[in-house]
């Protein structure tokens, strides 16, 4: 059961959302796809940084476990965490390695708090750190926005008046990888949004920016670990399972009520 919320104002300069992900009684394995972001995650009694990924991550969530996270948007992870984002690429790192004793104290508070308080506690702690953090690279953010709208890497660089080498260097520091990789990641996410809205595969591919279906198939396999049809089927199955679990919970709640 995954849910996310817009970040509170104190987090809005760097974070794009606060989220929770709760496993049912049987647990589940989440296929996490690249999104150009990095997260601080509280799960299993540990605080970790999930760095910007270049491929799928299969995250096993144990039965009854609830994960809570703060997600930093493209270009904000490096400044927010105080290290070049390239050092976190495709890695999970204990937050204490980056933040030291404050991260250890935050973990203690989260362990002692009721689970429903965890999102607020984590958001407040991250917001407190951001007050002294460097601001996101505005040129990288603008270039990433252009890529998200379907611009080429060259056009995104021209829009912010940065040459190819400068743009790549700043992306590696702020995002964790170069603009070409982010372009591929954002293109796949456009495809998933179109397909999720009901567009057929053959139509969603060019609308998302792929040259043809083989182009889509190749990049989808590299970034998601599955070909497009299999990826869409797995996501649909996951959505159906969530809906079934929600319906079951509602039925159980209804059965527990007594008539007036």
C-alpha positions in Angstrom: 0.0 0.0 0.0 2.0 3.0 -1.3 1.0 6.6 -0.7 2.8 9.9 -1.2 2.1 13.5 -0.3 3.5 16.9 -1.4 6.3 17.9 0.9 5.6 20.5 3.6 6.8 24.0 2.8 10.0 23.6 4.8 11.0 20.7 2.5 9.8 22.0 -0.8 13.1 23.6 -1.8 14.7 20.1 -2.2 12.1 17.3 -1.7 9.4 16.4 -4.2 7.3 14.2 -1.8 7.0 12.3 1.5 5.9 8.7 1.1 4.9 5.5 2.9 4.8 1.9 1.7 3.3 -0.7 3.9 3.5 -4.5 3.2 0.5 -6.8 3.9 0.6 -9.9 6.0 2.4 -11.8 3.2 5.0 -9.1 2.4 6.0 -8.3 -1.1 8.8 -7.5 -3.4 8.8 -4.0 -5.0 10.3 -3.4 -8.3 11.7 0.2 -7.9 12.4 1.9 -11.2 14.9 4.7 -11.8 13.4 8.2 -11.5 16.4 10.6 -11.2 15.7 10.9 -7.5 17.3 9.9 -4.2 15.5 9.0 -1.0 16.1 9.0 2.7 14.3 5.8 3.9 13.3 4.5 7.3 12.7 0.7 7.1 13.3 -2.2 9.3 14.6 0.0 12.1 17.3 1.6 9.9 17.8 4.9 8.2 19.3 4.6 4.7 19.9 6.8 1.7 18.8 5.1 -1.6 20.9 6.8 -4.2 19.9 7.6 -7.8 19.5 4.3 -9.6 20.4 3.5 -13.2 18.5 0.2 -13.2 15.8 -1.7 -11.4 16.0 -2.4 -7.6 14.0 -5.3 -6.2 13.2 -4.3 -2.7 11.8 -7.0 -0.4 9.5 -5.6 2.2 8.8 -8.1 5.1 5.3 -8.9 6.2 3.8 -6.0 8.2 6.7 -3.7 7.6 6.1 0.0 6.8 8.7 2.0 5.0 8.7 5.8 5.2 10.7 8.1 3.0 11.6 11.6 1.8 12.3 11.9 -1.9 14.7 14.5 -3.3 13.9 15.6 -6.9 16.4 15.5 -9.8 19.3 17.9 -9.0 18.5 18.2 -5.3 20.0 15.1 -3.8 23.6 16.2 -3.9 23.0 19.6 -2.2 20.5 18.1 0.3 22.7 15.3 1.5 26.0 17.2 1.4 27.9 14.9 -1.0 28.2 14.8 -4.8 25.3 12.7 -5.9 27.5 10.6 -8.1 29.0 9.0 -4.9 25.5 7.6 -4.2 24.7 6.3 -7.6 23.3 2.7 -7.5 24.1 2.5 -3.7 22.2 2.2 -0.4 24.2 4.0 2.3 23.5 4.3 6.1 22.4 7.9 6.7 24.7 7.9 9.7 27.7 7.7 7.3 26.6 11.1 5.8 25.1 12.9 8.8 26.9 11.3 11.8 25.4 11.5 15.3 22.2 13.5 14.2 21.2 10.5 12.1 21.8 8.1 15.0 19.6 10.3 17.3 16.9 10.5 14.6 16.9 6.7 14.3 16.5 6.4 18.1 13.5 8.7 18.0 11.9 6.9 15.1 12.3 3.5 16.9 10.6 4.9 20.0 7.8 6.7 18.2 4.4 5.2 17.1 4.5 4.1 13.4 1.9 6.8 12.5 4.3 9.5 13.7 7.2 8.4 11.6 6.4 10.4 8.4 6.2 13.6 10.4 9.3 13.0 12.5 11.3 12.1 9.4 10.0 15.2 7.5 10.8 17.5 10.4 14.3 16.2 10.9 15.1 16.5 7.2 13.7 20.0 7.1 15.9 21.0 9.9 19.0 19.8 8.0 17.9 21.6 4.8 17.9 25.0 6.5 21.7 24.8 6.3 22.0 22.9 3.1 23.1 24.2 -0.2 20.4 25.1 -2.7 19.7 22.8 -5.6 21.6 23.7 -8.8 19.1 25.9 -10.6 20.6 25.4 -14.0 20.5 21.6 -13.6 16.9 21.8 -12.3 16.0 23.9 -15.4 17.7 21.5 -17.8 16.1 18.5 -16.1 12.7 20.2 -16.5 13.4 20.6 -20.2 14.3 16.9 -20.5 11.1 16.0 -18.7 9.2 17.9 -21.3 10.9 15.9 -24.0 13.8 18.2 -25.0 17.0 16.7 -26.4 20.1 16.9 -24.2 21.6 19.5 -26.6 18.5 21.6 -26.5 18.4 21.4 -22.6 22.0 22.6 -22.5 21.3 25.5 -24.8 18.3 26.5 -22.7 20.6 27.0 -19.7 23.6 28.2 -21.7 25.9 25.3 -20.6 28.2 23.4 -22.9 28.1 19.6 -23.1 31.0 19.1 -20.6 29.8 21.6 -18.1 26.3 20.2 -18.2 27.5 16.7 -17.7 29.7 17.6 -14.8 27.0 19.5 -13.0 24.5 16.7 -13.6 26.9 14.1 -12.1 27.3 16.3 -9.0 23.6 17.2 -8.5 21.7 14.3 -10.1 24.2 11.4 -9.8 24.6 10.7 -13.5 24.7 12.5 -16.8 21.8 14.2 -18.7 21.7 11.5 -21.3 20.9 8.9 -18.6 18.3 11.2 -17.0 16.7 11.7 -20.5 16.3 7.9 -20.8 14.9 7.6 -17.3 12.3 10.3 -17.9 11.4 8.9 -21.3 10.5 5.5 -19.7 8.4 7.2 -17.1 6.5 9.2 -19.8 5.8 5.9 -21.5 4.6 4.3 -18.3 2.3 7.3 -17.7 0.9 7.1 -21.2 0.4 3.3 -21.1 -1.1 3.5 -17.6 -3.6 6.0 -19.0 -4.7 3.4 -21.5 -2.6 4.2 -24.6 -1.7 1.2 -26.8 2.0 0.2 -26.8 2.4 1.2 -30.5 1.1 4.7 -29.8 2.6 5.3 -26.4 6.2 4.5 -27.7 6.5 7.4 -30.2 4.4 9.8 -27.9 6.9 9.2 -25.1 9.9 10.0 -27.4 11.1 6.6 -28.6 12.2 6.2 -32.3 10.3 2.9 -32.6 9.2 -0.1 -30.5 12.6 -1.8 -30.6 14.1 1.4 -29.1 11.5 1.2 -26.3 12.0 -2.5 -25.8 15.8 -2.1 -25.5 15.7 0.8 -23.0 12.9 -0.7 -21.0 14.8 -3.9 -20.5 17.9 -2.0 -19.5 16.2 0.4 -17.0 13.4 -1.8 -15.7 14.7 -5.3 -16.2 11.6 -6.4 -18.2 10.3 -5.8 -21.7 7.5 -3.3 -21.9 4.5 -5.7 -22.0 5.8 -7.7 -19.1 6.5 -4.6 -17.1 3.0 -3.2 -17.7 1.6 -6.6 -16.7 3.5 -6.7 -13.5 2.4 -3.2 -12.6 -1.2 -4.0 -13.4 -1.0 -7.1 -11.2 0.5 -5.0 -8.3 -2.3 -2.4 -8.7 -5.0 -5.2 -8.7 -3.4 -6.7 -5.5 -3.5 -3.4 -3.7 -7.2 -2.8 -4.8 -8.1 -6.3 -3.6 -6.3 -5.8 -0.2 -8.1 -2.5 0.2 -11.5 -4.1 -0.6 -10.8 -6.9 1.9 -10.0 -4.4 4.6 -13.2 -2.5 3.9 -15.2 -5.7 4.0 -13.7 -6.8 7.2 -14.4 -3.4 8.7 -18.0 -3.6 7.6 -18.4 -7.1 9.0 -17.2 -5.8 12.3 -19.9 -3.2 12.6 -23.2 -3.9 14.5 -26.6 -2.7 13.4 -28.1 0.2 15.4 
